[in-house]
Amino acid sequence: MWDWFPYVFFPFKIIVLGVGMFYAIKWHRDQENKEKENRGP
């Protein structure tokens, strides 16, 4: 009955982790750019 579980769970997990890493990197880059703008010329 649980034969389908790994085929559904692992791709879902990879997609969720991939999206999470994308947004984590994007957030850090945005913070860095915002800090550069606030520092001034």
C-alpha distance matrix in Angstrom:
0.0 3.8 5.6 7.5 8.7 11.7 12.8 13.3 14.5 17.0 18.9 19.1 20.4 22.9 24.1 24.7 26.5 28.5 29.7 30.5 32.6 34.3 35.5 36.5 38.7 40.0 40.9 42.7 44.7 45.7 46.9 48.9 50.5 51.3 53.0 55.0 56.2 57.3 59.2 61.6 63.7
3.8 0.0 3.8 5.5 5.4 8.3 10.0 10.5 11.1 13.5 15.8 16.0 17.0 19.5 21.0 21.4 23.0 25.2 26.5 27.2 29.1 31.0 32.2 33.0 35.2 36.7 37.6 39.3 41.2 42.4 43.5 45.4 47.1 48.0 49.6 51.6 52.9 53.9 55.8 58.2 60.4
5.6 3.8 0.0 3.8 5.6 7.1 8.1 9.8 11.1 12.7 14.7 15.8 16.9 18.8 20.4 21.5 22.9 24.6 26.3 27.3 28.9 30.6 32.3 33.2 35.0 36.6 37.8 39.4 41.1 42.4 43.8 45.5 47.1 48.2 49.8 51.6 53.0 54.3 56.0 58.3 60.2
7.5 5.5 3.8 0.0 3.8 5.9 5.4 6.5 8.6 10.6 11.9 12.7 14.5 16.3 17.5 18.7 20.5 22.0 23.4 24.7 26.4 27.9 29.4 30.7 32.5 33.8 35.1 36.9 38.4 39.6 41.2 42.9 44.3 45.5 47.3 49.0 50.2 51.6 53.4 55.6 57.5
8.7 5.4 5.6 3.8 0.0 3.9 5.5 5.4 5.8 8.3 10.4 10.7 11.8 14.2 15.6 16.2 17.8 19.8 21.2 22.1 23.9 25.7 27.0 28.0 30.0 31.5 32.5 34.2 36.0 37.2 38.5 40.3 41.9 42.9 44.6 46.5 47.8 48.9 50.7 53.1 55.2
11.7 8.3 7.1 5.9 3.9 0.0 3.8 5.4 5.1 5.7 8.3 9.6 10.1 11.8 13.9 15.0 16.0 17.7 19.7 20.6 21.9 23.8 25.5 26.3 28.0 29.7 31.0 32.4 34.1 35.6 36.9 38.5 40.1 41.4 42.9 44.7 46.2 47.4 49.0 51.4 53.3
12.8 10.0 8.1 5.4 5.5 3.8 0.0 3.8 5.9 6.2 6.9 8.9 10.5 11.5 12.9 14.8 16.2 17.2 19.0 20.6 21.9 23.2 25.2 26.4 27.8 29.3 30.9 32.5 33.8 35.3 36.9 38.4 39.8 41.2 42.9 44.5 45.8 47.3 49.0 51.2 52.9
13.3 10.5 9.8 6.5 5.4 5.4 3.8 0.0 3.8 5.9 6.1 6.3 8.7 10.5 11.1 12.4 14.5 15.8 16.9 18.5 20.3 21.5 23.1 24.5 26.3 27.4 28.8 30.7 32.2 33.3 34.9 36.7 38.0 39.1 41.0 42.7 43.8 45.2 47.1 49.3 51.2
14.5 11.1 11.1 8.6 5.8 5.1 5.9 3.8 0.0 3.8 5.8 5.2 6.0 8.7 10.0 10.5 12.1 14.1 15.4 16.3 18.1 19.9 21.2 22.2 24.2 25.6 26.7 28.4 30.2 31.4 32.7 34.5 36.1 37.2 38.8 40.7 42.0 43.2 45.0 47.3 49.3
17.0 13.5 12.7 10.6 8.3 5.7 6.2 5.9 3.8 0.0 3.8 5.4 5.0 6.2 8.6 9.8 10.5 12.1 14.2 15.2 16.3 18.2 20.0 20.8 22.3 24.1 25.5 26.8 28.5 30.0 31.4 32.9 34.5 35.9 37.4 39.0 40.6 41.9 43.5 45.8 47.6
18.9 15.8 14.7 11.9 10.4 8.3 6.9 6.1 5.8 3.8 0.0 3.8 5.4 5.1 6.2 8.6 9.9 10.4 12.3 14.1 15.2 16.4 18.5 19.8 21.0 22.4 24.2 25.8 27.0 28.4 30.2 31.7 32.9 34.4 36.2 37.6 39.0 40.6 42.2 44.3 46.0
19.1 16.0 15.8 12.7 10.7 9.6 8.9 6.3 5.2 5.4 3.8 0.0 3.8 5.5 5.2 6.2 8.6 9.8 10.7 12.2 14.2 15.4 16.7 18.2 20.1 21.1 22.5 24.5 25.9 27.0 28.6 30.4 31.7 32.8 34.7 36.4 37.5 38.9 40.8 43.0 44.9
20.4 17.0 16.9 14.5 11.8 10.1 10.5 8.7 6.0 5.0 5.4 3.8 0.0 3.8 5.5 5.2 6.1 8.4 10.0 10.5 12.1 14.1 15.5 16.3 18.2 19.9 20.9 22.5 24.3 25.6 26.9 28.6 30.2 31.4 32.9 34.8 36.2 37.4 39.1 41.4 43.4
22.9 19.5 18.8 16.3 14.2 11.8 11.5 10.5 8.7 6.2 5.1 5.5 3.8 0.0 3.8 5.5 5.2 5.9 8.6 9.8 10.4 12.1 14.3 15.1 16.3 18.1 19.8 21.0 22.4 24.1 25.6 27.0 28.5 30.0 31.6 33.1 34.6 36.1 37.6 39.8 41.6
24.1 21.0 20.4 17.5 15.6 13.9 12.9 11.1 10.0 8.6 6.2 5.2 5.5 3.8 0.0 3.8 5.5 5.0 6.2 8.5 9.9 10.5 12.4 14.1 15.4 16.4 18.3 20.1 21.2 22.4 24.3 25.9 27.0 28.4 30.3 31.8 33.0 34.6 36.4 38.4 40.2
24.7 21.4 21.5 18.7 16.2 15.0 14.8 12.4 10.5 9.8 8.6 6.2 5.2 5.5 3.8 0.0 3.8 5.4 5.2 6.1 8.6 9.9 10.8 12.2 14.3 15.4 16.4 18.4 20.1 21.0 22.5 24.5 25.8 26.8 28.6 30.5 31.6 32.9 34.8 37.0 39.1
26.5 23.0 22.9 20.5 17.8 16.0 16.2 14.5 12.1 10.5 9.9 8.6 6.1 5.2 5.5 3.8 0.0 3.8 5.5 5.0 6.1 8.5 10.0 10.3 12.2 14.1 15.1 16.4 18.3 19.8 21.0 22.5 24.3 25.5 26.9 28.7 30.3 31.5 33.1 35.5 37.4
28.5 25.2 24.6 22.0 19.8 17.7 17.2 15.8 14.1 12.1 10.4 9.8 8.4 5.9 5.0 5.4 3.8 0.0 3.8 5.4 5.2 6.1 8.7 9.8 10.7 12.2 14.2 15.5 16.6 18.3 20.0 21.3 22.6 24.3 25.9 27.3 28.7 30.4 31.9 34.0 35.7
29.7 26.5 26.3 23.4 21.2 19.7 19.0 16.9 15.4 14.2 12.3 10.7 10.0 8.6 6.2 5.2 5.5 3.8 0.0 3.8 5.5 5.1 6.3 8.6 10.0 10.5 12.2 14.4 15.4 16.3 18.3 20.1 21.1 22.3 24.3 25.9 26.9 28.5 30.4 32.4 34.3
30.5 27.2 27.3 24.7 22.1 20.6 20.6 18.5 16.3 15.2 14.1 12.2 10.5 9.8 8.5 6.1 5.0 5.4 3.8 0.0 3.8 5.4 5.3 6.1 8.7 9.8 10.5 12.4 14.3 15.3 16.5 18.4 20.0 20.9 22.6 24.5 25.8 26.9 28.7 31.1 33.2
32.6 29.1 28.9 26.4 23.9 21.9 21.9 20.3 18.1 16.3 15.2 14.2 12.1 10.4 9.9 8.6 6.1 5.2 5.5 3.8 0.0 3.8 5.5 5.0 6.1 8.4 9.8 10.6 12.3 14.1 15.4 16.6 18.4 19.9 21.2 22.8 24.5 25.8 27.2 29.6 31.4
34.3 31.0 30.6 27.9 25.7 23.8 23.2 21.5 19.9 18.2 16.4 15.4 14.1 12.1 10.5 9.9 8.5 6.1 5.1 5.4 3.8 0.0 3.8 5.5 5.4 6.1 8.6 10.1 10.7 12.2 14.3 15.5 16.6 18.2 20.1 21.3 22.6 24.4 26.0 28.0 29.7
35.5 32.2 32.3 29.4 27.0 25.5 25.2 23.1 21.2 20.0 18.5 16.7 15.5 14.3 12.4 10.8 10.0 8.7 6.3 5.3 5.5 3.8 0.0 3.8 5.5 4.9 5.9 8.5 9.8 10.2 12.1 14.1 15.1 16.1 18.1 19.8 20.8 22.2 24.2 26.3 28.4
36.5 33.0 33.2 30.7 28.0 26.3 26.4 24.5 22.2 20.8 19.8 18.2 16.3 15.1 14.1 12.2 10.3 9.8 8.6 6.1 5.0 5.5 3.8 0.0 3.8 5.5 5.2 6.3 8.7 9.9 10.7 12.5 14.4 15.4 16.6 18.6 20.2 21.2 22.8 25.3 27.5
38.7 35.2 35.0 32.5 30.0 28.0 27.8 26.3 24.2 22.3 21.0 20.1 18.2 16.3 15.4 14.3 12.2 10.7 10.0 8.7 6.1 5.4 5.5 3.8 0.0 3.8 5.5 5.2 6.2 8.6 10.0 10.7 12.4 14.2 15.5 16.8 18.6 20.2 21.4 23.6 25.4
40.0 36.7 36.6 33.8 31.5 29.7 29.3 27.4 25.6 24.1 22.4 21.1 19.9 18.1 16.4 15.4 14.1 12.2 10.5 9.8 8.4 6.1 4.9 5.5 3.8 0.0 3.8 5.5 5.2 6.1 8.6 9.9 10.6 12.2 14.2 15.4 16.6 18.4 20.1 22.0 23.8
40.9 37.6 37.8 35.1 32.5 31.0 30.9 28.8 26.7 25.5 24.2 22.5 20.9 19.8 18.3 16.4 15.1 14.2 12.2 10.5 9.8 8.6 5.9 5.2 5.5 3.8 0.0 3.8 5.5 5.1 6.2 8.6 9.9 10.4 12.3 14.3 15.3 16.5 18.4 20.6 23.0
42.7 39.3 39.4 36.9 34.2 32.4 32.5 30.7 28.4 26.8 25.8 24.5 22.5 21.0 20.1 18.4 16.4 15.5 14.4 12.4 10.6 10.1 8.5 6.3 5.2 5.5 3.8 0.0 3.8 5.4 5.1 6.2 8.7 9.9 10.6 12.5 14.4 15.4 16.6 19.2 21.4
44.7 41.2 41.1 38.4 36.0 34.1 33.8 32.2 30.2 28.5 27.0 25.9 24.3 22.4 21.2 20.1 18.3 16.6 15.4 14.3 12.3 10.7 9.8 8.7 6.2 5.2 5.5 3.8 0.0 3.8 5.4 5.1 6.2 8.6 9.9 10.7 12.5 14.4 15.5 17.5 19.2
45.7 42.4 42.4 39.6 37.2 35.6 35.3 33.3 31.4 30.0 28.4 27.0 25.6 24.1 22.4 21.0 19.8 18.3 16.3 15.3 14.1 12.2 10.2 9.9 8.6 6.1 5.1 5.4 3.8 0.0 3.8 5.4 5.1 6.1 8.6 9.9 10.6 12.3 14.3 16.1 18.2
46.9 43.5 43.8 41.2 38.5 36.9 36.9 34.9 32.7 31.4 30.2 28.6 26.9 25.6 24.3 22.5 21.0 20.0 18.3 16.5 15.4 14.3 12.1 10.7 10.0 8.6 6.2 5.1 5.4 3.8 0.0 3.8 5.5 5.1 6.1 8.7 9.9 10.6 12.3 14.8 17.4
48.9 45.4 45.5 42.9 40.3 38.5 38.4 36.7 34.5 32.9 31.7 30.4 28.6 27.0 25.9 24.5 22.5 21.3 20.1 18.4 16.6 15.5 14.1 12.5 10.7 9.9 8.6 6.2 5.1 5.4 3.8 0.0 3.8 5.5 5.1 6.3 8.8 10.0 10.7 13.2 15.2
50.5 47.1 47.1 44.3 41.9 40.1 39.8 38.0 36.1 34.5 32.9 31.7 30.2 28.5 27.0 25.8 24.3 22.6 21.1 20.0 18.4 16.6 15.1 14.4 12.4 10.6 9.9 8.7 6.2 5.1 5.5 3.8 0.0 3.8 5.4 5.1 6.3 8.8 10.0 11.5 13.3
51.3 48.0 48.2 45.5 42.9 41.4 41.2 39.1 37.2 35.9 34.4 32.8 31.4 30.0 28.4 26.8 25.5 24.3 22.3 20.9 19.9 18.2 16.1 15.4 14.2 12.2 10.4 9.9 8.6 6.1 5.1 5.5 3.8 0.0 3.8 5.4 5.1 6.3 8.7 10.4 13.1
53.0 49.6 49.8 47.3 44.6 42.9 42.9 41.0 38.8 37.4 36.2 34.7 32.9 31.6 30.3 28.6 26.9 25.9 24.3 22.6 21.2 20.1 18.1 16.6 15.5 14.2 12.3 10.6 9.9 8.6 6.1 5.1 5.4 3.8 0.0 3.8 5.4 5.2 6.2 9.1 11.9
55.0 51.6 51.6 49.0 46.5 44.7 44.5 42.7 40.7 39.0 37.6 36.4 34.8 33.1 31.8 30.5 28.7 27.3 25.9 24.5 22.8 21.3 19.8 18.6 16.8 15.4 14.3 12.5 10.7 9.9 8.7 6.3 5.1 5.4 3.8 0.0 3.8 5.5 5.2 7.0 8.9
56.2 52.9 53.0 50.2 47.8 46.2 45.8 43.8 42.0 40.6 39.0 37.5 36.2 34.6 33.0 31.6 30.3 28.7 26.9 25.8 24.5 22.6 20.8 20.2 18.6 16.6 15.3 14.4 12.5 10.6 9.9 8.8 6.3 5.1 5.4 3.8 0.0 3.8 5.5 5.7 8.2
57.3 53.9 54.3 51.6 48.9 47.4 47.3 45.2 43.2 41.9 40.6 38.9 37.4 36.1 34.6 32.9 31.5 30.4 28.5 26.9 25.8 24.4 22.2 21.2 20.2 18.4 16.5 15.4 14.4 12.3 10.6 10.0 8.8 6.3 5.2 5.5 3.8 0.0 3.8 5.4 9.0
59.2 55.8 56.0 53.4 50.7 49.0 49.0 47.1 45.0 43.5 42.2 40.8 39.1 37.6 36.4 34.8 33.1 31.9 30.4 28.7 27.2 26.0 24.2 22.8 21.4 20.1 18.4 16.6 15.5 14.3 12.3 10.7 10.0 8.7 6.2 5.2 5.5 3.8 0.0 3.8 6.9
61.6 58.2 58.3 55.6 53.1 51.4 51.2 49.3 47.3 45.8 44.3 43.0 41.4 39.8 38.4 37.0 35.5 34.0 32.4 31.1 29.6 28.0 26.3 25.3 23.6 22.0 20.6 19.2 17.5 16.1 14.8 13.2 11.5 10.4 9.1 7.0 5.7 5.4 3.8 0.0 3.8
63.7 60.4 60.2 57.5 55.2 53.3 52.9 51.2 49.3 47.6 46.0 44.9 43.4 41.6 40.2 39.1 37.4 35.7 34.3 33.2 31.4 29.7 28.4 27.5 25.4 23.8 23.0 21.4 19.2 18.2 17.4 15.2 13.3 13.1 11.9 8.9 8.2 9.0 6.9 3.8 0.0
